[in-house]
Structure formats: structure tokens, C-alpha cells
Amino acid sequence: MQHEFVAVIPARMHSTRLPGKALAMIGEYPLVIHSAMRAKESGAQRVVIATDHHDIFQVAKTYQFECVMTRSDHLTGTDRLAEAVTLLNLDDEQIVINVQGDEPLIEPKVIGRVVNRLVDSQDAVMSSACYPIDDYSSFSNPNSVKVVLNQRQEAMYFSRSAIPFSRETQNSTLPNKLKAWHHMGLYAYRVSFLKHYQSLVPVALELTESLEQLRVLWYGHKIAMEITEQAPLPGVDTPEDLERVRQWFASR
């Protein structure tokens, strides 16, 4: 049974590698609207776009999606989400999932599974997802975020480096005694923790790796991980990604 949840989609206009990508057209719809539609298909009771730019706000309204204006100085998407839930006046026990605005091909069922993982993990403050890495190029790529899990399927650490490092195989192959996991940037939280997150000072570890979830682990909180066996279809970070996704939609 699917627990009730709200999907919030952070969307900035000034992306570093692809400025204005939130409003880039893919077929009939802007990128951020594709992500919002995937979130709606997941069974979310409410889908809200959280943005810092008036143009994105107007596009959301045009396509009849709820939208809130947030500050432009947020360090991370989670910080933007924390402001959004306050503006929306959501109950502390409400579960909110952060669906990235540049994920037009995300599987709606995976969104629901991450929500359920949090519901089933009362001692975790948030949940996320990962899938197996099966090639060394992904394992060694710093744009591919890796996560190491404990026996309870909780995150021990996230890194852009190739972890876990194998002394036996060194830097030539994947670890041969355990799986390496690729992290998906999909997060579910309880509103009470998002409000608390706003009070957590950013830490050097988070800034060094440029991974916001490390702030959560630094302060001793637990992140439950949902394992999916298949890699998700790619998101949009670069002009090449945008063209590839456009071709994917055109072929269907």
C-alpha cells in the first residue's frame, strides 16, 4: 500500500553546465514539466515546483502545477525544499520527496518505492535509492556518485571517488568481494527533519565532495537506501544530455 506523500521539484534557472535547462523544450513540454508529470504519475497526492525564478513560476502555472517562489541563495536543493515545506505549511509528519527538476525520464514506481522505504524505516530521517555499478568507467567517473551500505541497507558514506576501494584489484577493475552502488539523487524526508535540516550548519565534508547528503551523515542521522536492480534512464546536466533525451522522446 502506498503511503501518502507530497512531491516537491526544486528548479533553478541558472544551472552551471546548462543555463535555463529547466525551461528547455523536450517535445511538447519544458523539462521541468516532464519531471512534474513523472512525479504526478508516482501517486503523489500533491506535486509542487519550488523555484527561484519568475519564468519557471509562470510556466508551472501555465501547465497547472502548483508552484512556490523560494530564495535564490540556497546552497543545495534540500535547503530549497526546506523553505518550500515551510511556505506550504505542511504537517511535521508529512512525507515529502525531492524529485529533481532535470529528471524527465525517472520511473514513477521508483519514487513510490523510496517513499515506502522511509515509511518502513522509523529510525531513519530520510531515504534514497541506488543501483549496482557494472562497469569500471562509471565506477571511476567523479560525476557518478557512489554509496557504501551497511548490513541494514543504510548509507555509510557517499563519494565521487571509487568506493569501496579494493587493495587487491587496485584501480583497474570493480571490487570483486562486494557490489559497488551508484547513488540516485532522489530523496524522501519527513517535514519535521526538513525543518531541522535548515538549522544544520553546512560542513566541510559536504562542501569538499559537493554532496549535500553528507551533511545528514555528519550530524549522525541515518539514511535508508532503496535498491533498484536497473540503472535509471539519464537526467539532463549538459547540452549533450538534453539532445539525447530529446531523441529518446522523439523515438517514442
C-alpha positions in Angstrom: 0.0 0.0 0.0 1.4 3.4 -1.0 1.7 5.9 1.8 0.5 9.5 1.1 3.2 11.9 0.1 4.0 15.3 -1.4 6.4 15.6 -4.3 8.4 18.8 -4.4 10.6 19.6 -7.5 13.4 22.1 -7.0 14.1 24.0 -10.2 16.7 26.7 -10.8 17.1 28.8 -13.9 20.9 29.3 -13.6 22.3 25.8 -14.0 26.1 25.9 -14.3 26.5 23.4 -17.2 23.3 24.2 -19.0 21.8 27.6 -18.1 18.0 27.8 -18.5 17.7 24.0 -18.7 14.5 23.9 -16.6 12.6 25.5 -19.5 14.3 23.7 -22.3 11.7 22.1 -24.6 11.6 18.4 -24.9 8.8 17.5 -27.4 5.7 19.3 -26.3 6.7 20.2 -22.7 9.5 22.0 -20.9 12.0 19.9 -19.0 10.7 20.7 -15.5 7.1 19.9 -16.5 8.2 16.4 -17.7 9.7 15.9 -14.2 6.5 17.1 -12.6 4.4 14.8 -14.7 6.5 11.8 -13.7 6.0 12.8 -10.0 2.3 13.0 -10.6 2.3 9.5 -12.1 4.0 8.2 -9.0 0.8 8.6 -6.9 1.8 11.8 -5.1 -1.2 13.5 -3.5 0.4 16.9 -4.3 3.1 18.0 -6.8 4.8 21.4 -6.2 7.5 23.0 -8.2 9.9 25.1 -6.0 11.8 27.8 -7.9 13.7 31.0 -7.6 12.8 32.4 -11.0 9.7 34.1 -12.2 9.8 32.5 -15.6 9.7 28.9 -14.2 6.8 30.1 -11.8 4.8 31.2 -14.8 5.4 28.0 -16.8 4.3 25.9 -13.8 1.1 27.9 -13.7 0.6 27.6 -17.4 0.7 23.8 -17.1 -1.5 23.9 -14.0 1.2 22.8 -11.5 1.4 24.3 -8.1 4.5 26.4 -7.6 6.2 28.4 -4.8 8.9 31.0 -5.0 11.9 30.4 -2.9 15.1 32.4 -2.2 17.9 32.3 -4.8 20.8 31.9 -2.3 20.2 28.2 -1.3 23.3 26.1 -1.1 21.5 22.9 -2.0 18.2 21.5 -3.3 17.4 20.2 0.2 17.8 23.8 1.6 15.3 25.0 -1.1 13.0 22.1 -0.2 13.1 23.0 3.5 12.0 26.6 2.7 9.2 25.2 0.4 7.7 23.0 3.1 7.6 26.0 5.4 5.9 28.1 2.8 3.4 25.3 2.1 2.7 24.9 5.9 2.9 21.1 5.7 2.4 19.0 8.8 5.5 17.7 10.6 4.7 14.1 9.9 4.0 14.6 6.2 6.4 12.8 3.9 8.0 14.8 1.1 10.0 13.5 -1.8 12.5 15.6 -3.7 12.2 14.8 -7.4 14.9 16.6 -9.3 13.7 19.0 -12.0 16.1 17.6 -14.5 14.9 14.0 -14.4 12.3 13.8 -17.2 12.7 10.0 -17.5 12.6 9.0 -13.9 10.5 5.9 -13.2 7.3 6.9 -11.2 7.4 3.5 -9.4 10.9 4.2 -8.0 9.6 7.4 -6.5 6.9 5.4 -4.6 9.5 2.8 -3.5 11.7 5.4 -2.0 8.7 6.8 0.0 7.8 3.4 1.2 11.4 2.8 2.3 11.2 5.8 4.6 7.9 4.7 6.0 9.4 1.3 6.9 12.5 2.9 8.5 11.3 4.8 11.5 14.9 5.4 12.8 16.0 7.0 9.5 15.4 10.7 8.8 15.4 10.2 5.1 15.6 7.7 2.3 17.2 7.5 -1.2 18.0 4.9 -3.8 20.9 3.2 -5.5 21.6 0.6 -8.1 24.6 -1.7 -8.9 27.6 -0.4 -10.9 28.6 -2.9 -13.5 31.4 -1.2 -15.4 34.7 0.4 -14.3 34.2 3.6 -16.3 31.2 4.5 -14.2 32.9 3.4 -11.0 35.9 5.7 -11.7 33.8 8.7 -13.0 33.6 11.5 -10.5 30.3 12.6 -11.9 28.9 9.2 -10.8 28.2 9.3 -7.1 28.9 6.1 -5.1 27.4 5.0 -1.9 28.6 2.3 0.6 25.8 0.5 2.5 25.8 -1.3 5.9 24.0 -4.6 6.6 20.7 -2.8 7.3 20.8 -1.2 3.8 21.6 2.2 5.2 24.1 4.6 3.8 27.6 4.6 5.4 29.2 7.2 3.1 28.8 8.8 -0.3 31.6 9.9 -2.5 32.6 10.9 -6.1 35.7 8.7 -5.6 35.7 5.0 -6.5 34.5 3.4 -3.3 34.8 0.8 -1.9 38.5 0.8 -2.9 39.9 -2.7 -3.4 43.5 -3.3 -2.4 43.6 -6.5 -4.4 42.5 -5.1 -7.7 43.8 -1.6 -7.2 42.4 0.8 -9.8 41.8 -1.5 -12.8 38.5 -3.3 -12.1 35.4 -3.2 -9.9 35.7 -4.6 -6.3 35.4 -8.4 -6.5 34.1 -9.2 -3.0 31.1 -6.9 -2.8 29.0 -4.7 -5.0 29.6 -1.1 -5.8 26.5 1.1 -5.8 25.6 4.1 -7.8 23.5 6.7 -5.9 20.4 8.2 -7.4 19.6 11.8 -6.5 16.1 11.1 -5.2 15.3 11.9 -1.5 12.3 11.4 0.8 12.0 13.1 4.1 9.6 13.8 6.9 8.8 17.5 7.1 10.0 17.6 10.7 13.5 16.7 9.6 13.5 19.2 6.7 12.7 21.9 9.2 15.6 20.7 11.4 17.9 20.5 8.3 17.6 24.3 8.0 19.4 24.6 11.3 22.3 22.3 10.4 25.4 24.3 9.5 27.0 23.1 6.2 30.1 21.0 6.9 33.5 20.8 5.2 32.8 17.2 4.1 29.7 18.2 2.2 31.5 21.1 0.6 34.6 19.1 -0.3 32.6 16.3 -2.1 29.8 18.7 -3.2 27.3 16.2 -1.9 24.5 17.6 0.3 23.5 14.3 1.8 26.9 14.1 3.7 25.6 16.9 6.0 23.0 14.5 7.2 25.5 11.7 7.9 27.9 14.2 9.5 25.4 15.0 12.2 24.8 11.4 13.0 21.5 10.8 11.2 20.5 7.7 9.2 19.7 7.5 5.5 17.8 4.3 4.4 18.5 3.2 0.9 16.2 1.5 -1.6 18.0 -0.8 -4.0 16.9 -1.0 -7.6 18.4 -3.5 -9.9 18.3 -1.4 -13.1 20.1 1.8 -13.8 17.6 4.7 -14.4 17.4 6.5 -17.7 19.7 9.5 -17.8 18.8 13.0 -16.5 19.9 16.3 -18.1 23.0 18.1 -17.0 24.7 19.1 -20.3 23.7 20.1 -23.8 24.6 16.6 -24.9 22.2 15.1 -22.3 19.4 17.3 -23.5 19.8 16.3 -27.1 19.9 12.6 -26.1 16.7 12.9 -24.1 15.0 14.8 -26.9 15.9 11.9 -29.3 14.6 9.4 -26.8 11.2 11.1 -26.6 11.1 11.6 -30.4 11.7 7.9 -31.0 8.5 7.2 -29.0 
